[in-house]
Every structure is written in C-alpha cells, then in structure tokens.
Amino acid sequence: MRSKNRRQKPRCSVGTAAFAGSVVGVHPSHRTVLGFACVPSLAELEAPVDAVVIATPAATVPGLLETAHARGCGGAVVYAAGFAE
C-alpha cells in the first residue's frame, strides 16, 4: 500500500541486510549518508561496482547509466518518476 505521506523517506535496509560486500554512496555534497562513505559522482568511484541503485529524477537517469556503464558497473536498479509511467 502506498503511503499517503509522499515526503516520507524510503527505508534503507542496506545496513541491516545480510550483504557482506562494501557499500559506497554517491552524493554531490555529503561525504557520508546513513553512515556510508560517499563520493561526489559515479565517475569518482575507485573501482567498478557490482550494482548501482539510482534514485534521481528521470531526466538524470540516462547520463548516470552511461557513466555507470563506462565505469564497468555490473547492473543498475532505477527508482525514478517522470518516465510517463
């Protein structure tokens, strides 16, 4: 069921899930988010990652996917509105 409060932040289960790998956030101005270290852009990742989770406006998604592909990232999950769904 969809929340009636559209400003409600999504829950992050990455830190509590049984994931043994490393997690790196990408944020243009924060150096940490939810306790995870962040880099300013996908282009600044130290190495390719297995998966990229993109949660941005639709207009930014194609460029982010191109950057992820160019960096050798394995796959992507996109959470975005604005694709005329």
N, C-alpha and C positions, 0 to 999 in steps of 0.2 A: 504494500500500500504506500502510495506517495505521501510524503509529509506535506502538510498544509503550510508549514513554515519554510518558504523557499530560501530563506537566508541561513537555514540550519547547515552547519558544516558537515561534510561527509565524514564518516568514521574511518579512521585509519587503522587497519589491522596488521599492517606490515610488521610493526614492532612486537606484536603478540602472536603472530602466526608461527608455525614451525618451519620458518625459512632459515636455512643455515648460511646462505650467501650474504654478501655485503649489499647495502642499500646506499645509494648516493642520490641526494635530491638536486634538483636544478631550480634555482630561483635567482632572478636578476639582482635582488638587493639583500636577501638574507643569506647568512653564512651557515645557519642551521635552521631546520624546520622539524618540529616534533622530535628533537634530539638527534636527527640525522644531519651529517655534514652536507653542505650544498656547494655546487659550483655555479657560476653565473649563467652558463649556457651549455647546451649539449656539446658544442664544439670544444669545450674546455674539459670534458671528461678525460681522465688519464688513460683509459683503455676502453675498448668496446664493451658494452654490457649485453647481457642475455635478453633483457626486455626493457622497453621504455613504456611508461604509463604517461599519457598526455592528457591533461585536464585544463584545456585552454579554449578560448573562443574559436569557432570553426575557421575563421579567416587565417589563423596562425598555424593550423594543423599541417597543410601541405609542406610548408617550409621546414617545420620541425621533423616531419617524416623524411624529407630529403636529407636533412642533416644527420638524422639517426642512421639512415642507410649509408651515407658517405662515411660515417664513423665505424661502420661494421656491426651495428647493433643487430641482435638476432630477431626481434619482433616488436610489435607495438600494440598497446591497448589504448583506444581513444575514448575519452569521455568529453563530449562537446555537444553543444546545442548550436543550431543555426545551419544545419545541412538540409533544411527543408524536410525535416522528418515528418 
